[in-house]
Amino acid sequence: MNLLLSANTAKINSEIKITGSKSETNRLLLLQALFPGIQIENISNSDDAEVMQKGLSIKKGVVDIHHAGTAMRFLTSYFASTPDREVTLTGSTRMKERPVKILVDALRQLGADVQYIENEGFPPLRIKGQNLSGNKVILAANVSSQYISSLLLVAPILKNGLELTLDGEITSVPYIKMTLALLNDLGVKTSFTGNTVIVFPFDDPMVTKTITVESDWSSASYFFSLIALSQPGSEVTLSSYKENSLQGDAVLVEIYKQFGVRASFSNNSVKLVKETVEVAKTPFSYNLTNAPDIAQTIAVTCFALGIGCHLTGLHTLKIKETDRLEALKTELVKLGASIQVTNSELTLQPSAKINQHIAIDTYNDHRMAMAFAPLALKVPLIVNDAGVVSKSYPDFWNDLQKIGFHIQSF
């Protein structure tokens, strides 16, 4: 499905309900599989959450998680630490190119039986679940937090718990803290001191708890961008969001002040308002080590506002659904941008012009589609393979229509 996007320049005034965070949902779904007394409300309606639920229900045979990187990492630890499970864990062609060796090595240190079926270090995996007796692992601290959270989530059922030492500067600390906070909410004892994370064994299989998933801040990022590009006085209210969020992407509230967006919280919602202020034309710099998933949104916002930016801490973007840094560079250049990328940084030069009617390729990456969509407030553009948004936000295009976007399928 390809879409032609355009939008009028009238003020935006709308309310949008966004379903639960994919990150929180998948963590809680795994914990629910370990502790069935957990009840989850406001579950994400994303493809990733759906494949996670389906995967958790399979005891033997093939588990295909398609493009869902979070599910691949979380399910690897789940199946490895759960007796009487014997599965082949696989995914899309791109998933088979995404490394998993760091996690597999860690699980093997704990005593897991995980074998590579095709290429060493990559899915698909053959996993025979069993009780794991090991309890100490050392990981490079700059790896994706999903490797770390994968181990932490199964740690409560390990006989001796888990002591995880992170070597170096830690990446995506908020996501590690999110995982630990969810464990603590169930009554699991943890500690995170310096570069050592400890999760103690949890011996209450009858624990009962109802947990409401906060809505997804990554999904909210596209509305921060929309308001930044809109006329002064425009506003949109998003629910359900907490001011003291566990999600790293909540840093959007501080970042988008630079672009004239004021956020205020009330009644479990956040209202975004475009203020009548002059957006600074000086280059914008930010280290996104703790929130790399919003890099595409920020880069497109800066380009649309005609300001430069320098974003760092982006090394994990190389192994996402696509190489997001190279994909972002390719598509912004088509629009008229001057941009350079390395393995961990992005530098965008100020631009005075945006090319119209450009077709944005999405590379099987939901965030590419959604990050570029706000540009329709400035120029008409085409989004190829727009259905890819179902990975995390299936209602995205419908919600854009609610706030006044004109969307034509062809």
C-alpha positions as a printed Julia matrix, in Angstrom:
410×3 Matrix{Float64}:
  0.0     0.0    0.0
  1.41    3.37  -1.1
 -0.07    6.6    0.25
 -0.1    10.18  -1.02
 -0.1    12.53   1.97
 -1.02   16.19   2.15
 -2.44   18.47   4.83
 -4.06   21.87   5.03
 -2.41   24.59   7.09
 -5.3    25.14   9.5
 -4.6    24.78  13.19
 -4.59   21.25  14.55
 -7.0    20.58  17.41
 -7.58   16.93  18.2
 -7.57   14.15  20.78
 -5.89   10.81  20.04
 -5.97    7.56  22.02
 -2.79    5.53  21.56
 -2.64    1.92  22.72
 -0.13    0.54  25.17
  3.63    0.72  24.79
  5.06   -2.11  22.73
  8.09   -2.17  25.02
  6.08   -2.47  28.24
  3.55   -4.86  26.68
  6.15   -7.38  25.54
  7.9    -7.33  28.89
  4.63   -7.89  30.72
  3.51  -10.63  28.34
  6.68  -12.58  29.12
  6.21  -12.04  32.87
  2.58  -13.12  32.55
  3.74  -16.38  30.93
  6.01  -16.96  33.95
  3.45  -15.78  36.52
 -0.08  -16.42  35.17
 -1.73  -14.42  37.96
 -0.74  -11.18  36.21
 -3.53   -9.34  34.39
 -2.58   -6.77  31.72
 -4.72   -3.84  30.59
 -4.22   -1.5   27.59
 -2.11   -4.06  25.71
 -0.47   -2.78  22.52
 -2.36   -3.7   19.34
  0.9    -3.85  17.39
  2.12   -6.72  15.22
  5.05   -7.14  17.62
  2.76   -7.73  20.59
  0.66  -10.16  18.56
  3.63  -12.32  17.55
  4.93  -12.19  21.12
  1.63  -13.54  22.45
  1.51  -16.24  19.81
  5.12  -17.25  20.39
  4.68  -17.6   24.14
  1.84  -20.08  23.58
  3.98  -22.54  21.58
  5.67  -25.41  23.43
  7.15  -27.35  20.52
  7.79  -26.65  16.85
  8.54  -23.53  14.82
  8.07  -20.05  16.25
  8.2   -17.39  13.49
  8.39  -13.84  14.85
  8.73  -12.22  11.38
 10.31   -8.71  11.84
  9.85   -8.47  15.63
 13.32   -7.96  17.11
 12.05   -7.56  20.67
 10.17  -10.86  20.44
 13.28  -12.6   19.07
 15.4   -11.49  22.0
 12.82  -11.95  24.75
 11.63  -15.35  23.5
 15.19  -16.65  23.2
 15.67  -16.31  26.95
 12.13  -17.46  27.73
 12.37  -20.71  25.78
 15.92  -21.39  27.0
 14.91  -21.1   30.68
 11.55  -22.89  30.5
 11.67  -26.71  30.81
  9.73  -28.88  28.35
 10.04  -26.34  25.53
 11.76  -27.38  22.31
 11.42  -24.87  19.5
 13.0   -23.46  16.37
 12.94  -19.69  16.73
 13.1   -17.92  13.37
 11.99  -14.78  11.56
 12.12  -12.76   8.35
 15.11  -12.54   6.01
 16.16   -9.32   7.74
 15.78  -10.97  11.17
 18.23  -13.66  10.09
 20.76  -10.84   9.49
 20.35   -9.33  12.96
 22.96  -10.58  15.46
 21.94  -12.55  18.52
 25.3   -14.04  19.52
 25.74  -11.79  22.56
 22.51  -13.1   24.07
 23.11  -16.71  23.11
 26.61  -16.63  24.65
 25.18  -15.2   27.88
 22.49  -17.87  28.07
 25.05  -20.59  27.43
 27.05  -19.23  30.38
 23.94  -19.89  32.48
 23.7   -23.46  31.14
 21.24  -23.02  28.25
 21.01  -25.34  25.24
 20.78  -22.98  22.24
 22.14  -23.95  18.82
 22.46  -22.05  15.53
 20.73  -23.72  12.59
 22.13  -21.69   9.68
 24.76  -18.97  10.33
 26.82  -18.72  13.51
 25.66  -15.78  15.6
 22.31  -15.29  13.85
 18.78  -16.74  13.88
 17.22  -19.21  13.36
 17.9   -20.91  16.7
 17.14  -24.39  18.01
 16.33  -24.1   21.72
 15.77  -26.86  24.27
 14.39  -25.35  27.47
 15.66  -26.41  30.89
 16.22  -25.21  34.44
 19.27  -22.94  34.38
 21.6   -23.15  37.4
 24.16  -20.49  36.4
 23.73  -17.03  37.88
 26.59  -14.79  36.72
 27.03  -13.14  33.31
 29.25  -10.36  31.97
 28.03   -8.34  28.96
 29.41   -5.37  27.07
 27.49   -2.4   28.45
 26.91   -0.75  25.06
 24.79   -3.56  23.6
 21.09   -3.15  22.92
 19.14   -2.97  26.18
 16.87   -5.7   24.78
 19.64   -8.28  25.32
 19.94   -7.14  28.92
 16.2    -6.97  29.58
 15.74  -10.4   28.02
 18.01  -11.9   30.69
 16.55   -9.83  33.53
 12.98  -10.84  32.74
 13.67  -14.57  33.2
 16.04  -14.06  36.13
 13.35  -14.43  38.85
 12.71  -18.06  37.86
 16.4   -18.99  37.82
 17.37  -21.16  40.78
 20.06  -18.72  41.93
 18.74  -15.52  40.39
 21.1   -13.45  38.24
 24.1   -11.19  38.74
 24.72   -9.26  35.53
 27.88   -7.19  35.16
 27.89   -4.58  32.37
 31.34   -3.76  31.08
 31.73   -0.14  29.9
 29.28    2.72  29.36
 25.69    1.47  29.55
 23.31    2.01  26.61
 19.57    2.76  27.09
 19.55    2.88  30.9
 15.83    3.86  31.02
 14.82    0.57  29.37
 16.81   -1.42  31.9
 15.15    0.56  34.68
 11.75   -0.07  33.08
 12.35   -3.81  33.24
 13.49   -3.65  36.85
 10.52   -1.46  37.83
  8.09   -4.0   36.36
  9.84   -6.79  38.3
  9.71   -4.72  41.48
  5.99   -4.14  40.94
  5.48   -7.91  41.17
  7.5    -8.14  44.36
 10.8    -9.27  42.81
 13.84   -7.87  44.65
 16.49   -6.24  42.45
 19.45   -3.89  42.69
 21.22   -1.74  40.12
 24.43   -0.31  41.54
 27.17    1.01  39.3
 27.49   -1.49  36.46
 26.07   -4.46  38.33
 22.44   -5.55  38.12
 21.16   -8.23  40.5
 17.79   -9.98  40.33
 16.99  -12.28  43.23
 15.05  -15.55  42.85
 11.29  -15.11  43.21
  9.4   -17.93  44.89
  5.79  -16.72  44.72
  4.23  -18.43  41.67
  0.76  -17.44  42.91
  1.4   -13.7   42.7
 -1.61  -11.75  41.42
 -1.43   -8.27  39.98
 -3.28   -6.09  37.48
 -1.0    -3.75  35.54
 -2.1    -1.07  33.06
  0.36   -0.49  30.23
  1.23    3.14  29.6
  0.74    4.27  26.0
  3.76    4.26  23.73
  6.05    7.32  23.83
  7.7     6.34  20.57
  4.27    6.59  18.93
  3.73    9.95  20.64
  6.92   11.27  19.03
  5.22   11.69  15.65
  2.64   14.02  17.2
  5.37   16.06  18.88
  6.8    16.47  15.37
  3.4    17.35  13.89
  2.82   20.07  16.49
  6.36   21.42  16.01
  5.62   21.85  12.28
  2.11   23.26  12.75
  0.78   26.78  13.21
  1.01   28.46  16.64
 -1.97   27.55  18.79
 -2.27   24.05  17.35
 -2.77   21.35  19.95
 -3.31   17.64  20.31
 -4.12   15.64  23.44
 -2.72   12.11  23.71
 -3.72    9.4   26.17
 -2.74    7.48  28.24
  0.54    9.02  29.44
  2.31    9.51  32.77
  4.53   12.45  33.68
  6.84   10.06  35.58
  7.07    7.57  32.72
  9.32    4.49  32.74
  9.92    4.89  28.99
 13.16    6.5   27.83
 11.43    8.2   24.89
  9.54   10.44  27.35
 12.59   12.72  27.01
 10.6    14.1   24.05
  8.96   16.53  26.49
 12.29   18.26  27.11
 13.68   17.95  23.6
 10.68   19.42  21.8
 10.68   22.56  23.95
 13.49   23.55  21.57
 10.97   23.41  18.73
  8.18   25.4   20.41
  6.15   22.44  21.73
  4.86   22.72  25.29
  3.65   19.54  26.99
  1.34   19.49  30.02
 -0.11   16.51  31.9
 -3.63   16.1   33.25
 -6.07   13.21  33.78
 -3.67   10.56  32.51
 -3.11   12.48  29.26
 -0.53   14.82  27.78
 -1.51   17.94  25.81
  0.93   19.25  23.2
  0.6    22.92  22.23
  2.57   24.88  19.63
  3.64   28.12  21.25
  4.03   31.44  19.47
  7.79   31.56  19.73
 10.65   31.88  17.3
 12.28   28.47  16.93
 16.04   28.9   17.3
 17.89   28.42  14.03
 21.09   27.33  15.76
 22.01   23.67  15.19
 20.39   21.27  17.67
 22.62   18.74  19.44
 21.59   15.8   21.6
 22.98   12.48  22.82
 20.26    9.86  22.23
 22.05    6.93  23.86
 19.04    6.44  26.15
 16.38    6.99  23.46
 17.72    6.08  19.99
 14.29    5.19  18.56
 13.29    8.86  18.3
 16.32    9.84  16.2
 14.46    9.59  12.89
 11.61   11.75  14.16
 13.95   14.45  15.47
 16.04   14.52  12.28
 12.95   14.95  10.1
 11.6    17.67  12.42
 14.86   19.62  12.2
 14.97   19.28   8.41
 11.38   20.51   8.09
 12.1    23.51  10.35
 15.22   24.38   8.36
 17.66   23.9   11.23
 20.69   21.68  11.51
 21.2    18.96  14.08
 23.93   16.71  15.43
 22.65   13.49  17.05
 24.94   11.03  18.82
 24.54    7.72  20.67
 22.94    6.05  17.64
 25.07    2.89  17.3
 22.15    0.5   17.92
 20.27    1.86  14.88
 22.57   -0.07  12.55
 20.94   -3.42  13.47
 17.25   -2.48  13.57
 14.61   -3.43  10.97
 16.99   -1.74   8.54
 20.2     0.24   8.93
 18.23    3.25  10.08
 21.08    5.74   9.74
 21.74    4.91   6.09
 18.02    4.71   5.31
 17.41    8.09   6.93
 20.28    9.63   4.99
 19.03    8.24   1.66
 15.47    9.52   2.11
 16.41   12.95   3.47
 18.82   13.49   0.57
 15.93   12.79  -1.83
 14.03   15.6   -0.1
 16.95   18.0   -0.55
 18.87   17.58   2.7
 22.61   17.66   3.24
 23.36   14.96   5.81
 26.3    12.85   6.95
 26.18    9.71   9.08
 28.74    7.48  10.79
 28.17    4.25  12.73
 26.88    6.22  15.71
 26.22    9.84  14.71
 24.15   11.96  12.37
 24.88   15.51  11.22
 22.23   17.45   9.3
 22.95   20.84   7.72
 20.31   23.62   7.73
 18.15   23.59   4.6
 15.9    26.24   3.08
 13.97   24.03   0.64
 12.0    20.76   0.73
 11.46   18.89  -2.53
  7.82   18.06  -3.2
  6.06   14.82  -4.19
  9.03   12.69  -3.15
  8.33    8.99  -2.6
  9.72    7.88   0.76
 10.86    4.26   0.89
 10.28    2.58   4.24
 12.66   -0.43   4.18
 10.25   -2.67   6.14
 10.7    -0.19   8.99
  7.62    1.24  10.71
  9.54    4.22  12.08
 10.65    5.34   8.63
  7.0     5.63   7.54
  5.81    7.49  10.62
  8.83    9.77  11.11
  8.46   11.25   7.6
  4.65   11.61   7.68
  4.61   15.02   9.49
  6.42   16.55   6.49
  3.04   16.53   4.72
  2.31   19.69   6.72
  4.99   21.35   4.58
  4.85   19.58   1.2
  2.87   16.73  -0.4
  4.77   13.45  -0.25
  4.34    9.75  -0.93
  4.99    6.95   1.57
  5.72    3.59  -0.03
  4.7     0.35   1.71
  2.8     2.42   4.27
  1.2    -0.64   5.86
  4.5    -1.32   7.65
  3.21    0.87  10.52
  1.22   -2.12  11.79
  4.41   -3.35  13.45
  3.92   -0.85  16.28
  0.99    1.51  15.52
 -1.71    0.01  13.24
 -4.06    3.01  13.69
 -1.49    5.62  12.66
 -2.92    6.61   9.28
 -6.48    6.71  10.64
 -5.32    8.97  13.47
 -3.63   11.34  11.0
 -6.9    11.62   9.1
 -8.62   12.58  12.37
 -6.37   15.61  12.72
 -6.91   16.79   9.13
 -4.48   14.94   6.89
 -5.59   14.05   3.37
 -4.5    10.5    2.58
 -4.98    8.83  -0.79
 -4.12    5.17  -1.39
 -2.82    4.04  -4.79
